[in-house]
């Protein structure tokens, strides 16, 4: 599923961390990232592996596991991997595709560009993550 720029902007608007972003910030977000598809059961990130991307779910759902124990389900508009990308630390969870999964993947360079060109967006992400951690 290829998203239009408008579709990406709408997706970013559904991410809780971006809910207070301006339309300009959402439009900036819509131009970065690569769309990637996964089949059910695919491991997206593995616990204790080094993180190198941030993932935003466009469609489908993903299961989250810690120490082999199921801890939750993520759906469209939710994201993961950003803390490992920021800190260089290993992932503290494993995330697997529960259904066919469409992700928008932000590389380190794209995330860095976001920090330079829209630092308020990154601050909003960190605030959101801190409030749910």
C-alpha positions, 0 to 999 in steps of 0.5 A: 500500500503506497500512501499519498503525501496527504495519506501520510499527513493524515497518518501522522495526525493520528499519532498521539505524540503528533496530535498537537503538531501544526499542519506545517509540522505534519506536512514535513513529517509526511515527506520523510520515511520509507514504507515497508510491509511485513507478513504476520509473524515477522519480527520487526525489532528484537529485544536486546538488538541494537535499534537503528530506526523509528517505526510508525504503523500505517496499517495493521497491528503488531504484538509487543513482547518483553522477556517472552511475555506478551505485553500489548498490541500496537495499531495504526498511528502508534510508533516504536523504536524511537528510544533505541534510535535516540540513545543507541541502546538495545531494544527492550522489547520484541515487536512482531507483526500480528496482521499484515503490517504496513510501516513508515520507517524513519532512518537515523538520517531522517530522524536527525533531519527531523530534529534539525528542521522540526525540533518541536516535533521531536520534543513532542515525541519525547514528552509523549513517550515519557508520559507513558513510560 
